[in-house]
Every structure is written in C-alpha cells, then in structure tokens.
Amino acid sequence: MLKVFRKVRQQLLIEKKFSNYLIYAIGEIFLVVIGILIALAIDNANDNRIKREKEQVYLKGLKEEFEISKIKLQELIGYNKDSYEAAIEIMNIMDSDKKPSEEKLSQLFITAFAYDIFFNPNNSLLNEMINSGSLKDISNDSLRIQLTNWISFIDDIANQEKMLGEERTNTVNVFRDEGYSIRTLLDNTGMSEKLGIQPNKNPASNLAVLESVAFENNILLFIITSQATETSHYNPLLMSLNSILENITNEIKE
C-alpha cells in the first residue's frame, strides 16, 4: 500500500500537482501512524497476555500454599486448645478435695506443657514474589494488599507465640525447681520407654505440686496467654487466611 502511495506521490510531483501530492503524502503518513499504533496494540496485547498467564501461575501456587497453611493453622488451634484445657483441668483439680492419680496428673501435665506451639505457614512462593517484586503482577488490588499484610500478621503471631512459650517454660521451671519429678511424668506417660530409659522402680510423687501457689500462679498466666493467643491471634488469622483464599480462588480462571 505504501509503495502505491509513493508512486502516485512521485507522479504528482512530476506533474506539479502539489495539492494532490500533499493529500497523498498525508495519507502515507496516516498509514504509517496506523501501522505503528496497530503494532503497539499487538505488543501490548501480547504483554498483557503474558502477564495474565504469569499471574495465573502465581495464583494457583499461592492457593496451594495457603490451603496447606490453613490445615496447619487449624491443627495448631486444636493443639493449643487441648493444651490450655488440660491446664484448666489441673486448676480445677487443685480446687477439688478429690486428688487425681499420679498417671492422670502426669498425662495432664504433658498435654498442657510438654510441647511448644508455633505456626509455620507455607510462604515460599509469597516470599519469592515479594523479594523479586513480582507481587505487582497480582492485578487485584485488595488481594495484593492482603498478601502484603499477611507477612506482618505472621510476625505478630510469632511474637505472641514467644510469650506463650515463655509462660509454658515458667510453669515447667516452677515444677522442676520446687523439686518435683520430671522422671515420674515421663514414666507415667510412656515417654521414658520411647527415650530408651527404664521406668523408675521407686517413682517420686508429684501430687504435692497441687498445693503450690507458685505453680498455680504460673498455670493461670499460661491459661490466660493461651486463650489470648487463640481468640486475639489465631482466630483472626484464620479469618484473614480464608478471605485471602476466597480472593485467590475468584481470580483463578478455569
């Protein structure tokens, strides 16, 4: 098409038909501009297609990560609940006239205080996206903000879990420092055998710890911190996680 315009333009120039020449010259320029705009539109369309395909890959990966994190968090909420409920049962026993068996007290103590509780979400892809600047490829503004805030939520949870761990350690330390037997706890719960330790033939009794005010004080602080961890941290985090998963799912194109 441009070759035709050039030939006509040259012929008009030879024939000194300048007004017609100008029209054809403008037409030629117009075609060039249209061609450039079409090329740019095609390039932009290709770029947008590549970005959307990349976004879909990220979204599917993030969905898988957050689904695994949700399972972990739900399990952790259950473990934390078991822990503080066992501590509450010890408190109730301390207020009761009827004392438990050594085996019962040992089982409650192990359930309440033996295991640290911490949330370890799957954030590999999200961290990679943040570090590489790829989070900008998420087109949904609300989802992008949620993903950014998620990391700060995790840091907040870690700080709360640290406080909870300290209260757990304080309670165990009181039990140990006042001269009660860790060995008896292990023997009565079968943990000694798992460690390759033979049960003590003359086990010490731990029932007197139920009269310890220091032990009671630490259990109370542990229960308060455990329940605060659930209500003020884990439950809101689970709500945020569910909202993120819902937004991710809505953005995935099947």
Backbone as a ProteinNet text record, in pm:
[ID]
protein_1_A
[PRIMARY]
MLKVFRKVRQQLLIEKKFSNYLIYAIGEIFLVVIGILIALAIDNANDNRIKREKEQVYLKGLKEEFEISKIKLQELIGYNKDSYEAAIEIMNIMDSDKKPSEEKLSQLFITAFAYDIFFNPNNSLLNEMINSGSLKDISNDSLRIQLTNWISFIDDIANQEKMLGEERTNTVNVFRDEGYSIRTLLDNTGMSEKLGIQPNKNPASNLAVLESVAFENNILLFIITSQATETSHYNPLLMSLNSILENITNEIKE
[TERTIARY]
83.4	0	87.1	190.6	278.7	351.8	388.1	456.9	367.3	237.9	142.1	133.3	126.9	120.5	245.2	359.7	484.1	487	445.3	446.3	352.1	232.2	136.3	191.3	251.8	306.9	418.6	504.4	614	559.7	454.5	396.3	333.6	265.5	204.5	310.2	423.2	531.6	589	598.9	649.4	552.9	422.6	321.2	289.8	361.3	346.4	204.7	138.3	6.8	26.4	66.6	111	-2	-122.7	-232.3	-265.3	-271.3	-296.1	-178.1	-59.1	62	55.4	12.1	3.4	-96.1	-208.3	-310	-253.3	-183.8	-126.8	-14.9	61.2	168.6	109.4	0.2	-66.1	-123.1	-178.2	-232.3	-124.9	-7.9	103.4	144.3	152.5	188.3	83	-43.8	-153	-141.6	-108.9	-93.3	22.6	130.6	246.1	208.4	137.2	95.5	2.4	-94.6	-187.5	-111.1	-12.9	67.2	141.3	197.8	270	175.3	57.5	-40.3	-87.7	-109.8	-151.7	-42	83.6	195.3	206.6	190.4	195.4	80.9	-37.7	-153.5	-130.5	-70.5	-40.2	62	168	270.1	209.7	124.5	60.5	-29.5	-101.7	-189.4	-108.4	6.5	93.5	150.6	193.5	248.4	142.8	21.4	-86.2	-120.1	-117.1	-144.9	-38.6	88.2	197.5	185.5	150.7	134.4	20.3	-91.1	-205.5	-174.3	-101.8	-62.5	30.2	123.8	215	137.5	38	-43	-118.2	-171.7	-245.9	-156.7	-33.1	61.5	85.6	106	126.7	3.7	-114.5	-237	-258.5	-234.3	-252.5	-151.2	-27.8	73.5	39.6	-8.7	-46.3	-165.1	-259.4	-374.7	-329.6	-238.4	-188.1	-116.6	-34	38.6	-57.1	-156.2	-247.1	-340.8	-373.9	-455.3	-378.1	-248.8	-165.1	-150.9	-130.5	-117.9	-246.5	-361.1	-489.1	-499.7	-460.2	-463.1	-372.7	-252.9	-159.2	-216.8	-278.3	-331.8	-448.7	-536.3	-648.7	-600	-499.9	-443.4	-379.7	-311.2	-244.3	-345.8	-456.3	-561.7	-612.8	-625.3	-669	-568.1	-438.4	-333.9	-332.2	-343.7	-341.9	-462	-577.1	-697.9	-680.3	-627.9	-601.7	-508	-409.4	-309.1	-370.6	-444.9	-497.8	-615	-687.8	-793.7	-735.9	-620.8	-553.7	-506.2	-456	-412.3	-530.8	-645.1	-765.5	-808.3	-798	-835	-743.4	-614.8	-523.5	-567	-603.6	-651	-774.9	-867.9	-990.1	-959.5	-862.7	-821.6	-761.7	-685.8	-624.3	-730.3	-847.2	-956.7	-1047.3	-1020.9	-1107.4	-1049.1	-1137	-1092.9	-1044.3	-1090.7	-1052	-926.6	-819.6	-694.1	-686.9	-620.2	-611.6	-504	-497.8	-388.1	-262.6	-148	-21.5	-25.9	-84.4	-91.6	-176.1	-287.5	-375.4	-305.8	-242.2	-171.6	-58.4	12.1	124.2	74.4	-37.6	-92	-138.4	-203.8	-249.8	-130.9	-28.9	89.1	157.3	175.4	240.6	157.2	25.2	-62.6	-56.3	-50	-53.3	79.8	189.9	316.2	433.9	416.9	533.9	574.5	480.4	509.5	493.5	592.4	582	483	416.6	316.9	358.2	376.4	409.1	359.6	318.2	263.2	375.4	382.4	485.6	418.4	372.1	298.2	388.9	326.5	399.3	401.2	514	524	634.8	680.4	795.2	767.4	655.6	622.8	594.7	520	487.6	614.6	705	831	912.1	911.5	983	923.1	790.2	723.1	754.4	755.2	784	928.2	1020.6	1163.3	1198.2	1127.3	1156.6	1074.2	982	895.8	780.8	757.1	652.6	513.5	504.8	373.5	290.3	358.3	288.1	211.8	244.6	175.9	37	4.3	-131	-218.7	-314.2	-393	-499.6	-545.2	-647.4	-582.3	-616.3	-553.5	-578.9	-701.4	-736.3	-655.2	-642.6	-566.1	-419	-368	-225.9	-196.8	-288.5	-271.5	-279.4	-372.5	-385.5	-256.9	-199.6	-77.3	38.9	43.8	148.5	131.9	7.2	-19.4	-0.6	-13.3	-2.1	131.1	239.3	371.1	377.2	319.5	320.2	233.9	124.6	40.8	120.5	199.5	279.4	382	442.2	539.2	470.4	348.5	273.4	241.6	203.7	175.5	300.3	414.4	540.3	572.9	546.9	572.7	480.9	353.4	259.4	298.8	339.8	380.4	505.8	591.3	709.4	667.8	570.9	519.6	457.3	382.1	319	424.7	529.2	637.7	706	719.2	782	695.9	564	474.6	478.4	486.4	497.8	627.4	736.1	866.3	865.9	805.1	798.1	725.3	616.7	539.3	620.8	687.5	770.4	885.6	942	1054.4	1013.7	894.5	845.4	831.1	773	756.1	891.9	989.4	1122	1196.8	1193.2	1273.4	1222.3	1093.1	1040.5	1063.2	1134.7	1177.4	1085.3	996.3	908	974.6	921.7	993.5	947.2	1036.9	1012.9	1011.4	1095.6	1105.6	970.4	901.3	770.1	672.1	677.4	591.9	619.5	746.6	785	746.5	767.7	734.3	584.7	504	359.5	293.8	363.1	306.4	372.1	460.3	525.8	637.2	672	775	915	931.3	1062.5	1106.9	1014.6	1047.2	1080.8	1009.5	1039.6	1179.4	1225.3	1360	1466	1421.9	1515.9	1555.5	1472.2	1500.4	1408.3	1464.4	1385.1	1305	1178.2	1098.1	1160.3	1144.1	1197.7	1118.9	1192	1125.6	1062.1	1112.9	1058.9	1027.2	922.6	892	850	891.9	852.7	712.8	638.3	503.6	509.5	425.4	415.8	287.1	205.2	74.1	82.9	193	206.2	216	248.8	257.8	122.3	16.4	-117.9	-145.4	-55.9	-67.6	21.5	96.9	193.4	125.4	137.1	80.7	157.3	289.1	370.2	331.1	308.5	266.4	129.1	38.4	-95	-89.5	-7.9	5	52.5	151.4	205.8	107.7	31.1	-71.2	-176.1	-215.9	-314.5	-263.9	-139.9	-82.2	-71.8	-40.1	-32.1	-168.8	-272.5	-407.7	-451.6	-428.6	-466.6	-396.5	-266.7	-189.9	-232.2	-260.2	-303.1	-436.4	-530.5	-661.7	-654.2	-568.9	-549.7	-486.7	-397.9	-335.9	-441	-537.2	-643.3	-739.5	-794.8	-902.9	-855.3	-738.2	-691	-590.9	-544.6	-441	-474.5	-492.3	-516.3	-649	-757.1	-888.3	-894	-844.6	-839.9	-749.9	-640.9	-551.1	-621.5	-700	-774.6	-878.5	-942.8	-1038.5	-968	-850.9	-773.8	-731.7	-690.4	-647.3	-763.7	-881	-998.5	-1034.2	-1021.1	-1051.2	-951.5	-824.5	-721.7	-750.5	-783.2	-813.1	-934.3	-1034.8	-1154.2	-1119.6	-1039.1	-999.2	-911.8	-821.3	-735.8	-821.2	-913.1	-999.7	-1082	-1132.2	-1213.3	-1131.9	-1001.2	-915.8	-862.4	-874	-821.9	-921.2	-869.9	-952.7	-941	-1053.4	-1053.4	-1042.4
-120.6	0	126	125.7	242.3	262.8	151.9	163.4	231.6	199.6	261.4	411	447.7	589	661.9	597.5	663.3	686.7	586.7	600.4	712.1	715.2	820	956.1	961.5	1087.7	1135.7	1047	1084.2	1133.1	1066	1106.4	1245.1	1270.7	1401.7	1509.7	1472.4	1568.6	1604.6	1503.9	1528.7	1618.5	1592.3	1668.9	1801.3	1828.3	1952.9	1975.6	1866.1	1875.3	1870.8	1986.5	1990.2	1965.5	2009.7	1988.6	1840.8	1774.8	1629.3	1555.6	1605.6	1546.5	1553.7	1669.2	1687.1	1590.2	1570.6	1476.8	1336.2	1294.2	1159.3	1146	1253.4	1249.2	1232.5	1308.5	1296.1	1155.6	1102.1	965	864.3	885.3	794.1	801.8	923.9	942.7	876.2	894.1	836	684.2	622.8	477.6	431.9	510.4	476.1	481.9	589.8	604.5	491.6	459.4	349.9	219.4	196.6	74.2	65.5	180.6	183.5	156.3	221.1	201	57	-4.4	-145.6	-234.8	-205	-284.3	-270.5	-145.7	-123.2	-195.4	-191.8	-259	-409.1	-465	-608.5	-642.3	-556.1	-577.7	-569.2	-468.4	-452.2	-570.9	-617.6	-733.1	-856.2	-873.7	-987.7	-975.3	-852.1	-829.5	-858.8	-809.5	-833.3	-981.3	-1051.1	-1195.6	-1269	-1231.2	-1294.8	-1265.8	-1140.6	-1103.9	-1180.9	-1195.3	-1266.7	-1415.5	-1472.3	-1612.7	-1631.2	-1537.2	-1541.3	-1526.1	-1434.8	-1413.8	-1540.9	-1611	-1733.8	-1841	-1848	-1942.8	-1908.6	-1780.2	-1735.5	-1765.4	-1734.2	-1752.3	-1899.1	-1987.8	-2130.3	-2179.1	-2128.2	-2163.7	-2109.4	-1985.1	-1924.3	-1997.8	-2039.5	-2112.4	-2240.9	-2311.2	-2435.5	-2408	-2303	-2267.7	-2233.1	-2150.2	-2105.5	-2216.9	-2309.1	-2423.2	-2510.3	-2530.7	-2607.2	-2531.3	-2399.8	-2317.9	-2321.9	-2327.1	-2333	-2461.6	-2571.9	-2700.5	-2694.9	-2639.5	-2627	-2541.3	-2429.7	-2338.4	-2401.8	-2470.5	-2535.4	-2642.7	-2718.7	-2819.4	-2753.4	-2642.1	-2571.3	-2515.4	-2463.5	-2414	-2527.6	-2646.7	-2762.3	-2801.6	-2800.4	-2833.9	-2733	-2605.7	-2501.4	-2516.3	-2550.8	-2569.7	-2688.1	-2798.9	-2915.6	-2878.4	-2795	-2756.1	-2675.6	-2569.5	-2487.4	-2555	-2644	-2717.5	-2815.8	-2876.6	-2963.6	-2882.1	-2760.3	-2672.1	-2631.2	-2605.2	-2570.7	-2688.4	-2808.5	-2926.4	-2941.4	-2911.3	-2915.1	-2812.2	-2692.4	-2589	-2635.6	-2697.3	-2744.5	-2854.4	-2938.2	-3042.5	-2980.8	-2871.3	-2805.1	-2749.8	-2715.2	-2662.5	-2772.4	-2895	-3005.8	-3080.2	-3139.4	-3221	-3357.6	-3398.3	-3529.3	-3515.1	-3581.7	-3572.1	-3678.5	-3646.6	-3742.5	-3847.8	-3946.9	-4043	-3977.9	-4036.7	-3986.7	-3990.9	-4098.7	-4114	-4003.3	-3970.7	-3865.5	-3730.3	-3697.7	-3569.6	-3561.9	-3671.7	-3673.3	-3650.1	-3716.4	-3701.1	-3558.8	-3498.5	-3360.4	-3264.7	-3287.9	-3201.2	-3208	-3329.3	-3346	-3280.7	-3301.5	-3242.2	-3089.9	-3034.9	-2889.1	-2822.9	-2883.9	-2809.3	-2872.2	-2990.8	-3059.1	-3006.9	-2949.3	-2917.6	-2768.6	-2713.4	-2575.4	-2569.4	-2457.8	-2437.4	-2316.7	-2337.4	-2224.8	-2252.7	-2147.1	-2155	-2140.9	-2238.7	-2237.6	-2245.1	-2130.5	-2131.1	-2158	-2201.9	-2219.8	-2086.9	-2017.6	-1885.1	-1876.9	-1990.4	-1989.5	-1905.3	-1932.7	-1859.5	-1713.3	-1686.5	-1547.7	-1468.9	-1526.2	-1457.4	-1432.3	-1530.5	-1513.9	-1399.8	-1391.9	-1285.6	-1148.6	-1139.7	-1011.9	-970.6	-1064.1	-1032.9	-996.8	-1056.5	-1030.8	-916.1	-861.8	-754.6	-804.8	-935.5	-994.1	-980	-930.2	-912.6	-812.3	-724.6	-625.8	-691.9	-817.7	-889	-934.8	-925.7	-956.6	-834.8	-849.7	-735.2	-689.6	-780.3	-745.3	-666.8	-538.6	-452.5	-501.9	-543.6	-591	-714	-807	-929	-896.5	-804.7	-767.7	-707.8	-625.9	-567.3	-676.6	-770	-879.3	-962.6	-990.7	-1071	-996.8	-865.9	-785.8	-785.5	-769.6	-765.3	-900.4	-1007.2	-1142.7	-1161.9	-1112.2	-1129.3	-1060.8	-941.1	-871.4	-944.4	-1006.7	-1085.9	-1203.1	-1266	-1380.9	-1337.4	-1221.1	-1169	-1143.6	-1091.5	-1065.6	-1195.9	-1297.3	-1429	-1485.6	-1470.6	-1523.6	-1458.8	-1329.4	-1259.8	-1311.9	-1334.7	-1388.1	-1529.8	-1609.6	-1746.7	-1749.7	-1651.6	-1640.9	-1615.9	-1526.9	-1500.4	-1626.1	-1698.5	-1821.7	-1924.7	-1934.5	-2026.7	-1993.2	-1864.3	-1822	-1861	-1846	-1885	-2036.3	-2111.4	-2257	-2294.8	-2231.4	-2259.7	-2222	-2109	-2066.1	-2168.2	-2223.9	-2322.7	-2449.7	-2495	-2615.7	-2591	-2471.7	-2439.8	-2442.1	-2391	-2395.5	-2540.5	-2621.7	-2764.1	-2828.7	-2798.7	-2859.2	-2801.3	-2670	-2604.1	-2632	-2663.9	-2695.7	-2841.7	-2912.2	-3047.5	-3159.3	-3132	-3238.2	-3313.8	-3431.9	-3527.4	-3526.9	-3484.9	-3497.4	-3645.3	-3722	-3865.7	-3935.1	-3898	-3957.7	-3924.5	-3802.5	-3762.7	-3849.8	-3868.2	-3946.4	-4092.4	-4145.6	-4286.7	-4311.3	-4222.2	-4242.3	-4221.4	-4156.2	-4131.6	-4216.5	-4305.6	-4394	-4329.2	-4206.4	-4136.4	-4184.4	-4237.4	-4289.4	-4401	-4493.9	-4606.4	-4559	-4458.3	-4404.5	-4344.7	-4294.1	-4236.4	-4340.5	-4465.7	-4571.8	-4574.4	-4514.3	-4507.3	-4604.6	-4685.4	-4777.9	-4701.5	-4738.3	-4670.6	-4684.1	-4581.2	-4580.4	-4678.9	-4764.1	-4863.5	-4798.8	-4686.6	-4615.5	-4470.8	-4451.8	-4317.1	-4221.2	-4095.6	-3991.4	-3942.7	-3899.8	-3847.8	-3698.3	-3658.4	-3516.5	-3451.8	-3525.8	-3474.1	-3350.1	-3336.4	-3220.5	-3089.3	-3095.8	-2972.2	-2902.7	-2978.9	-2922.2	-2825.4	-2824.1	-2730.5	-2607.8	-2602.5	-2494.8	-2370.6	-2259.5	-2132.4	-2081.8	-2098.9	-2054.6	-2130.7	-2260.1	-2342.1	-2296.6	-2270	-2223.1	-2090	-1997.9	-1866.4	-1879	-1963.8	-1980.5	-2049	-2144.9	-2208.2	-2104.8	-2019.5	-1916.8	-1824.9	-1781.3	-1694.8	-1768.7	-1896.5	-1977.5	-1988.6	-2014.4	-2027.1	-1896.6	-1785.9	-1654.7	-1627.4	-1654.4	-1629.8	-1723.3	-1848.9	-1946.7	-1906.8	-1867.3	-1828.8	-1698.5	-1606.5	-1482.6	-1512.2	-1608.8	-1648.8	-1700.3	-1774.7	-1829.1	-1720.3	-1645.3	-1551.8	-1425.2	-1375.2	-1246.9	-1261.4	-1383.8	-1401.2	-1512.9	-1635.9	-1746.3	-1733.6	-1703	-1692.8	-1579.3	-1457.9	-1353.1	-1390.5	-1460.5	-1502.6	-1601.4	-1691.7	-1788.1	-1716.7	-1613.6	-1536	-1466.8	-1410.5	-1344.9	-1445.3	-1563	-1667.3	-1710.6	-1728.5	-1767	-1660	-1533.1	-1423.3	-1421.7	-1444.5	-1449.8	-1564	-1680.8	-1795.9	-1769.8	-1703.8	-1672.1	-1578.3	-1475	-1380.8	-1448.1	-1533.5	-1605.3	-1693.4	-1767.5	-1857.6	-1780.5	-1664.8	-1583.2	-1529.7	-1514.3	-1458.4	-1565.6	-1692	-1800.2	-1827.8	-1829.4	-1857.9	-2005.3	-2073.2	-2217.7	-2242.5
0	0	0	83.8	90	-42.2	-111.6	-240.6	-343.4	-339.6	-432.2	-406.4	-274.7	-239.1	-286.1	-272.2	-312.6	-463.5	-542	-686.9	-732.2	-672.1	-707.4	-668.7	-547	-498	-590.6	-636.3	-726.5	-860.6	-910.2	-1036.8	-1026	-914	-894.3	-882.1	-818.7	-803.1	-939.5	-1026.7	-1161.7	-1238.9	-1220.8	-1290.4	-1221.1	-1109.1	-1033.3	-981.3	-946.6	-884.2	-733.2	-676.6	-536.7	-436.7	-465.6	-369	-357	-471.3	-466.9	-404.3	-431.2	-372.7	-220.5	-170.5	-25.3	35.9	-32.5	17.8	27.6	-79.3	-79.8	24.4	46.3	146.5	286.3	309.3	439.8	456.7	350.1	355.3	387.5	325.6	353.5	501	554.5	696.5	786.3	746.5	823.7	830	717.6	714.2	803.1	800	883.3	1030.7	1068.3	1208.3	1248.9	1161.9	1191.6	1208.8	1124.1	1133.5	1266.7	1307.2	1435.9	1551.9	1546.9	1654.8	1661.4	1546.8	1544.2	1602.5	1564.1	1617	1767.6	1816.1	1961.3	2031.8	1970	2030.2	2038.9	1934.3	1934	2042.3	2050.3	2154.2	2293.6	2315.9	2446.9	2479.4	2376.3	2396.8	2433.9	2367.1	2398.1	2538.4	2574.1	2708.9	2815.4	2790.2	2887.3	2898.7	2786	2788	2868.7	2847.4	2921.7	3071.5	3104.1	3245.5	3310.1	3237.6	3293.2	3310	3213.9	3226.6	3346	3363.6	3478	3608.1	3608	3727.6	3764.4	3664.8	3692	3754.9	3707.2	3766.5	3912.6	3940.4	4078.7	4164.6	4112	4189.2	4226	4131.9	4159.5	4262.6	4252.4	4351.6	4489.1	4493.7	4621.8	4683.8	4601.5	4654.4	4722.3	4658.5	4717.6	4849.7	4852.6	4975.1	5088.3	5060.2	5165.8	5211	5123.7	5165.5	5264.6	5238.8	5332.1	5463.7	5455	5575.5	5658.5	5591.9	5663.1	5743.2	5681.9	5752.8	5875.7	5858.4	5970.1	6082	6045.2	6145.6	6220.7	6149.9	6215.4	6312.8	6272.9	6362.6	6484.4	6461.2	6570.7	6670.2	6620.1	6708.8	6797.5	6739.1	6816.2	6923.7	6887.5	6984.7	7099.4	7064.1	7167.2	7260.6	7204.2	7285.3	7380.2	7328.9	7413.8	7527.9	7495.8	7593.7	7707.8	7675.2	7784.7	7855.6	7786.7	7854.7	7956.5	7924.9	8021.9	8141.4	8114.8	8224.2	8311.4	8248.4	8324	8412.4	8358.9	8438.1	8559.6	8543	8657.8	8761.9	8715.4	8807.7	8884.2	8814.3	8878.8	8980.6	8948.8	9042.6	9168.7	9150	9265.4	9360.9	9307.2	9389.9	9443.6	9401.8	9442.3	9562.1	9638.9	9751.9	9706.1	9589.9	9537	9451	9490.4	9417.3	9307.3	9197.3	9086.6	9113.3	9026.7	9032.1	8976.1	9006.7	8950.9	8797.9	8744.9	8599.1	8535.7	8600	8546.2	8548.9	8660.4	8670.7	8568.6	8552	8456.4	8314.1	8280.1	8145.6	8119.7	8217.6	8203	8190	8269.4	8265.8	8129.2	8077.8	7946.8	7837.2	7840.7	7739.1	7742.5	7862.7	7877.6	7845.8	7889.1	7890.6	7814.9	7760.5	7704.5	7566.9	7492.7	7352.3	7323.6	7255.7	7208.8	7093.3	7083.5	6978.1	6895.1	6765.8	6678.4	6537.7	6471.3	6335.8	6234.4	6145.5	6041.9	5904.6	5853.3	5726.2	5607.5	5498.2	5372.6	5297.6	5305.3	5242.7	5138	5088	4996.2	4871.9	4805.6	4682.7	4712.1	4818.1	4852.4	4882.6	4958.5	4988.7	4861.4	4771.9	4644.4	4562.7	4561.6	4486.6	4546	4678	4743.6	4718	4731.8	4715.1	4570.9	4474.5	4333.3	4275.2	4355.1	4305	4220.4	4219.1	4134.8	4194.1	4317.3	4377.3	4296.9	4223.5	4141.2	4026.8	3995.3	3887.9	3928.9	4058.3	4103.8	4074.7	3986.5	3938.5	4037.9	4124.6	4223.2	4336.9	4347.8	4448.2	4589.8	4617.1	4751	4789	4696.3	4721.5	4741.1	4661.5	4673.4	4812.2	4862.4	4996	5102.9	5086.6	5182.3	5188.6	5073.6	5069.4	5135.3	5115.3	5178.5	5330.5	5375.8	5519.7	5587.2	5510.7	5567.5	5640.5	5583.5	5644.6	5780.2	5790.9	5919.3	6021.1	5974.6	6064.9	6122	6037.7	6081.4	6184.9	6164.3	6262.1	6396.4	6392.4	6514.7	6587.4	6511.3	6569.4	6635.4	6569.9	6624.6	6758.7	6770.6	6897.7	7008.1	6973.8	7072.7	7113.5	7017	7046.9	7134.2	7116.9	7202.2	7347.2	7366.7	7501.4	7561.3	7478.5	7526.1	7564.4	7484.4	7515.3	7646.7	7673.5	7799.2	7918.8	7906.9	8016	8036.8	7929.5	7940.3	8011.7	7971.8	8033.5	8181.6	8214.9	8354.9	8441.5	8387.9	8464	8486.2	8381	8392.4	8488.8	8485.1	8574	8721.1	8750.9	8889.3	8934	8847.3	8877.8	8905.5	8823.2	8838.1	8957.6	8973	9076.4	9217.5	9227.6	9359.8	9397.3	9312.6	9347.9	9304.6	9208.7	9161.7	9046.5	9017.8	8933.2	8787.5	8699.5	8555.2	8516.9	8584	8556.2	8577.2	8683.2	8708.6	8596.1	8547	8434.9	8312.6	8283.8	8166.3	8181.8	8301.3	8325	8309.9	8366.8	8367.3	8231.7	8141.8	8008.1	7899.9	7940.3	7844.1	7765.3	7799.1	7724.3	7760.2	7880.3	7921.6	7828.5	7801.5	7714.3	7572.9	7525.1	7391.6	7385.8	7500.5	7507.9	7539.3	7559.4	7592.4	7738.4	7824.9	7969	8042	8129	8207.8	8313.6	8335.2	8437.6	8576.6	8656.6	8792.6	8879.3	8952.1	9036.9	9159.5	9201.6	9318.1	9278.4	9198.9	9147.6	9258.5	9242	9336.9	9302.1	9403.5	9380.2	9348.1	9255	9218.7	9267.3	9343.5	9382.5	9471	9544.4	9634.1	9558	9427.3	9348.8	9340.4	9360.9	9355.2	9469.6	9568.7	9680.2	9661.9	9552.2	9530.5	9473.2	9545.3	9497.8	9375.3	9377.2	9263	9136.7	9150.3	9036.8	8987.1	9080.1	9044.5	8970	9019.5	8955.4	8811.3	8791	8655.9	8562	8615.2	8531.3	8488.6	8579.7	8546.2	8435.2	8447	8343.7	8211	8217.7	8096.1	8029.2	8108.7	8053.2	7988.7	8057.2	8003.5	7870.3	7866.1	7743.2	7631	7663.8	7562.6	7500.8	7584.9	7533.2	7453.1	7496.1	7419.7	7284.3	7281.8	7154.8	7058.4	7110.6	7025.5	6978.6	7074.8	7040.9	6970.4	7009.2	6955.4	6841.7	6818.2	6716	6617.3	6665.2	6572.8	6498.6	6571.8	6505.4	6402.8	6435.9	6332.6	6214.4	6243.9	6135.6	6043.8	6101	6019.7	5933.2	5988.1	5908.6	5792.7	5819	5712.8	5606.8	5651.3	5558.4	5469	5528.5	5449.4	5346.6	5385.1	5292.9	5176.8	5208	5103.1	5006.9	5061.1	4975.5	4886.4	4941.8	4862.6	4747.6	4775	4669.7	4564.1	4608.5	4512.8	4421.7	4481.3	4404.2	4302.1	4340.7	4249	4132.4	4151.5	4046.1	3951	3989.7	3904.4	3792.4	3671.9	3553.7	3520	3523.1	3494.1	3343.6
[MASK]
++++++++++++++++++++++++++++++++++++++++++++++++++++++++++++++++++++++++++++++++++++++++++++++++++++++++++++++++++++++++++++++++++++++++++++++++++++++++++++++++++++++++++++++++++++++++++++++++++++++++++++++++++++++++++++++++++++++++++++++++++++++++++++++

